[in-house]
Structures are given as C-alpha cells and as structure tokens.
Amino acid sequence: MQKILLLSDTHSYIDDAILKHVKQADEVWHAGDIGDLSVTDEIKALKPLRAVFGNIDDAKARTEFPLHNRFMCEDVDVWITHIGGYPPKYNGKVRTALKENPPDLFITGHSHILKVIPDKTLNLLHLNPGAVGTHGFHKKRTMLRFKIDGKHIKALEIIEFERR
C-alpha cells in the first residue's frame, strides 16, 4: 500500500503546513505549475516525487520534469499532465490517447479547482487537487491524499488550508 499526497499549482510557494503532509506520505505527486524548483527540491529532500511541468514553468523545470508522466503505482495505471481537462471535457491534445488507452487514474492541475470525477465511459477516476499555492483566483488552498492498495484507490481525503 502506498500513501500518496497529490498537489498542484504551487507557483513557487511551499510552507511548513504543506511539508507536514509531505512527511506523512510515501510519495508526492505534483501536477504542474511548480514555479521555483526550490519547491520540488524541498519535497524531494523528504520523499520520492513524481511531477510534470505546467504552463508557467520555465526551461529548467521543463528539463527536469516531463509534460506527461505515465507510470504504474502498485496495480494502478496513472497518467499525470498539467492541462488535460476533465470528464467529459478533455483537452484536445490528450483526448485521443485517453480514449485509445485510458489509465485507471487521470490527474491534472491548471484549473485551481479541486475535482474528483469518475468517468464511467472511460472507466477511470479523474483527480485535480486544486491549487496549494498562494497565486491565482482560488479562495482556498487544497491538496488531495489517498492510498493505493493493489488495484484500489481508497481513503481519498481533501486537505484544505485557510482562505488565502
């Protein structure tokens, strides 16, 4: 069983409250718009990190992290990308690949809106953790925490911080 902390849209912001949750996870996944790489450096100093770059990320971040990160976690096929849309309004750049070979778990960032949406047509779960940084229009900073146990995604929790 793996305990996962999912975050996105840090926009160069990290604090002790976020790091407290990082320390409790087995792995941290970042769905893009990292900003300054000191954010991911702090996370990597504590836990394994899987991440993608987002639209605000510079050439250095784009060298370190991919646009798409597809991998297996236990028996769950995971695909993380920053701008991917959500069911059924997937981004045109990923729609065909999603339909041809859907993952079990499709993770995006970008919108700053927390979403947990099962896609019954493609038989996948879509997650967007919202935004945990302080830059953007969102009112609350959010992340997601969950467990992967074999083929099962369970114990999904919303982590919500004070209003920004």
N, C-alpha and C positions, 0 to 999 in steps of 0.2 A: 504494500500500500504506500502511495506517495501523497504527501500533503503539499498542495500547490497554492501559491499566492500569485494571483493574476492582477497586474496593474497596467496602466497605460497613461499616456499624456502627462508625464511628469514635467515636461517643459522646464528642465534644469532644476527642479525642486525635489528635495528629499529632506526628511526630518527624522527625529528620534521616534515619533509615533509610527511612521512607516517602517522604520528599521526594526522596531519591536515585533511587528508582524513578519518581517523577513526572517528574523531569527527563529520563529516558530514553524517555518515551512521547511520542507525537504528540498523544494525547487521553487524558483521565482521565474515567472514568465512575464515579459514586458511587450505589450502590443504597439509599441512605436511612439513617436514624438518624445524621444528621450531628452533632447536638448543637450546640455553639457554632459560629456561622458563621465564626469565625476559621479553622476548618479548611478550609472551601471557599475562603475569601479567600486563604489561603496557596497552595492548589492553583492557583486562577485567576491568581495573580501569575506563575505559571511556565508553565502550559499551558491550552489550552481544556478546559472542564469541562462535562459533561452530568450532571445529577443529578436525583434525586427526593427528596421528603421522606419520612421514616419516622414511625412511631408515637410516638417520643419527641421529635420536632422541634416547636418552638414556632411561634407565628403568624408570626414574622418569616421563618423557614425556609419555611413554607408559602406565604408571599407570593412568595418568591424562586424556589422550585422547585415543579414540579407533582407530583401524585400518580402520574401515569403519564407517561412520556416515550417516545414512539414516533417513530422517525426512520430515515433511511437512512444507512448508512455504506458508502461505495462502493456495491456492489450487494446489500448485506445489510440486510434489514428487521429493525430492532432494537426491542424493547419492554423498557423498564426500569420496574419498580414494586417497592416495598419488600416488601409482603406479597402474594405471588402463588402460593405453594405450589410444587409440583414435580410432574413426571410420575409417575404419573397423578393425583396428589392435588392438583390445582389448587384455589386458593381460589375459593369460590362466586361472589365478586364479579368474577372475571375469566374464569371457565371458559367461559361462553357466547361472549364476544368472542374468546377464544383459538380455540375450535372453529370459529367462523364466519370468522375472518380471522387464521390463525396467522402470527406473524412467523417469520423464519428463526432468530432468536436471542431467547430469552426469559430475562431477567435479573431475579433477585430478591435480596433480602437477608433480614433479620429473624431467621433461624434460628440464626445464628452457626455454621452447619455448612457447610463447603465442599462443593459438589456440582457435578458435571459429568455431566449425564444427557441422552443423546439420546432424544427422543420420536419413535419410529418411526411412531406413529399420526398425529401432527400434523405430522410431518416438520420438526421444529425441534430446536435444541440449547438445553437449559436450563443456565444457569450461576448459581451462587450463590458469591460469593468468600469466604464465611465472614465473620469479623469481624476487623478490624485494630486496633480499639480495645482498651483495657485493661479495660473494664467488661463484665461478663457471665460466663457459666458456661464459655465455651470455654477450652481449655487452651493452644492455640496460636493466635497471630495470623496470619491468612492473607490473601492477595490473589491475583488472577489476572492474568496478562499473556498477550496473544495478538496476532496480526496478522490484519488483514482485507485480503485481496487480491482485489479484484473481488467475486466471489460466494463466495469461500473464506475460512473461518475456519481459521487454521493456527498452528503453533508455540505451542500452548497450554502455559503454564508455571504451576506453583504457586509462589508466593513465600511462604515460611514463615519466621516470626520465632521468636525464643526463646520458651520457655514463659513465660506471664505470672505 
